[in-house]
């Protein structure tokens, strides 16, 4: 019961501390709204065009891969520390040192094998390739393509920053 009480006190005090600081900050900070403060900020540059652009998911995938393999390396360190000082832990569970280390090694090899299996999957299906190779649909020659009057007008008024999706959307 005592650990549950200490955890509850810790959570309550932590929440009270955060809320007190947010309240104090909102009361003490100056409030001077201006159009410059309300404007969207993007690296100090004025915004051009719509902010609803297609984001390349490869950045997201590479970031997730980094996190997965970074956590893997972070989990190797405590395992190595316990593996190195396995004498006391083996005696606590009633195993010999060899049996304990063998079980720890098999566990880590299974963990590492599953990560390698996921890595092989990503490699096999091209998720690790920065430039994706897709088969393009055959393109008609320019003489065979008919451009309607509304499409020609839309293309003539398109900004140089327009994306292909904006030009081809119905």
C-alpha positions in Angstrom: 0.0 0.0 0.0 2.9 2.3 0.7 4.3 2.3 -2.8 0.9 3.1 -4.3 0.5 6.0 -1.9 4.0 7.4 -2.8 3.2 7.1 -6.5 -0.1 8.9 -6.0 1.6 11.7 -4.0 4.2 12.0 -6.7 1.7 12.3 -9.5 -0.5 14.8 -7.6 2.5 17.0 -6.7 3.9 16.8 -10.2 0.5 17.9 -11.7 0.1 20.7 -9.2 3.6 22.0 -10.0 3.0 22.0 -13.7 -0.4 23.7 -13.3 0.9 26.3 -10.8 3.7 27.3 -13.2 1.3 27.5 -16.2 -1.1 29.7 -14.2 1.7 31.9 -12.8 3.1 32.3 -16.3 -0.3 33.3 -17.8 -0.8 35.9 -15.1 2.7 37.5 -15.3 3.4 37.5 -19.0 2.6 40.7 -21.0 -0.3 40.5 -23.5 0.5 42.6 -26.6 -1.1 41.0 -29.6 0.0 42.2 -33.0 -0.4 41.0 -36.6 3.2 40.0 -36.7 2.8 37.7 -33.8 -0.4 36.2 -35.3 1.3 35.5 -38.6 2.4 32.0 -39.5 6.1 31.5 -38.9 8.2 29.2 -41.0 12.0 29.5 -40.7 11.8 33.3 -41.0 10.6 33.2 -44.5 7.2 34.5 -45.7 4.8 31.7 -46.7 4.2 31.1 -50.3 1.3 29.1 -51.6 -0.8 26.6 -49.6 0.5 24.9 -46.6 -1.4 21.7 -47.6 1.5 20.1 -49.5 2.2 16.5 -50.0 4.8 15.4 -47.4 7.2 12.7 -48.5 6.6 9.7 -46.2 10.2 8.6 -46.6 11.3 11.1 -44.0 8.8 9.6 -41.6 9.9 6.1 -42.3 13.6 6.9 -41.9 12.9 8.6 -38.6 10.9 5.6 -37.3 13.7 3.2 -38.4 16.2 5.3 -36.6 14.1 5.2 -33.4 13.6 1.4 -33.7 17.3 0.7 -34.1 18.3 3.3 -31.6 16.1 1.7 -28.9 17.6 -1.7 -29.9 21.1 -0.4 -29.1 19.8 1.2 -25.9 18.4 -2.3 -24.8 21.7 -4.0 -25.5 23.5 -2.1 -22.8 21.5 -3.2 -19.8 21.5 -6.7 -21.1 25.3 -6.7 -21.4 25.6 -5.3 -17.8 23.3 -8.1 -16.4 25.0 -10.7 -18.6 28.4 -9.7 -17.2 27.3 -9.9 -13.6 25.1 -13.0 -13.9 26.6 -14.9 -11.0 24.4 -13.3 -8.3 21.3 -13.4 -10.6 21.8 -17.1 -11.5 22.0 -18.1 -7.8 18.8 -16.3 -7.0 16.8 -18.2 -9.6 18.5 -21.6 -8.9 20.4 -21.9 -12.2 24.0 -22.5 -12.9 26.0 -19.6 -14.3 26.2 -21.4 -17.7 22.5 -22.0 -17.9 21.6 -18.5 -16.9 24.0 -17.0 -19.5 22.8 -19.4 -22.1 19.1 -18.4 -21.6 20.1 -14.7 -21.7 22.0 -15.2 -24.9 19.1 -17.0 -26.5 16.7 -14.3 -25.5 18.9 -11.6 -26.9 19.5 -13.5 -30.2 15.7 -13.9 -30.6 15.3 -10.2 -30.0 18.0 -9.3 -32.5 16.8 -11.9 -35.0 13.3 -10.3 -35.0 14.8 -6.9 -35.6 16.9 -8.3 -38.4 13.8 -9.9 -39.9 12.1 -6.5 -39.9 15.1 -4.9 -41.4 15.3 -7.6 -44.2 11.6 -6.9 -44.9 12.2 -3.2 -45.2 15.2 -3.8 -47.4 13.4 -6.3 -49.6 10.4 -4.1 -50.4 12.5 -1.0 -51.0 11.6 1.1 -47.9 15.3 1.8 -47.3 15.8 3.1 -50.9 15.8 6.9 -50.8 14.8 7.1 -54.5 11.8 4.9 -55.1 11.8 3.1 -58.5 8.3 2.8 -59.8 7.1 1.8 -63.3 5.7 4.9 -64.9 2.6 4.7 -67.1 3.3 5.1 -70.8 3.1 8.8 -71.9 1.3 9.7 -75.1 3.3 11.9 -77.5 2.6 15.6 -77.2 0.9 15.7 -80.5 -1.7 13.1 -79.4 -2.6 14.8 -76.2 -5.6 17.1 -76.3 -5.7 20.0 -73.9 -9.1 21.5 -73.1 -9.5 25.3 -73.0 -10.1 25.3 -69.2 -7.0 23.2 -68.7 -4.9 25.6 -70.9 -6.2 28.6 -68.9 -5.5 26.9 -65.6 -1.9 26.1 -66.7 -1.3 29.6 -67.9 -2.3 31.1 -64.5 -0.5 28.5 -62.4 2.2 29.7 -60.2 5.8 28.5 -60.7 5.6 26.9 -57.2 2.5 24.8 -58.1 2.8 21.0 -57.7 1.9 18.4 -60.2 -1.0 17.4 -57.9 -2.5 20.9 -58.1 -2.2 21.0 -61.9 -3.8 17.6 -62.5 -6.5 17.6 -59.8 -10.1 17.7 -61.2 
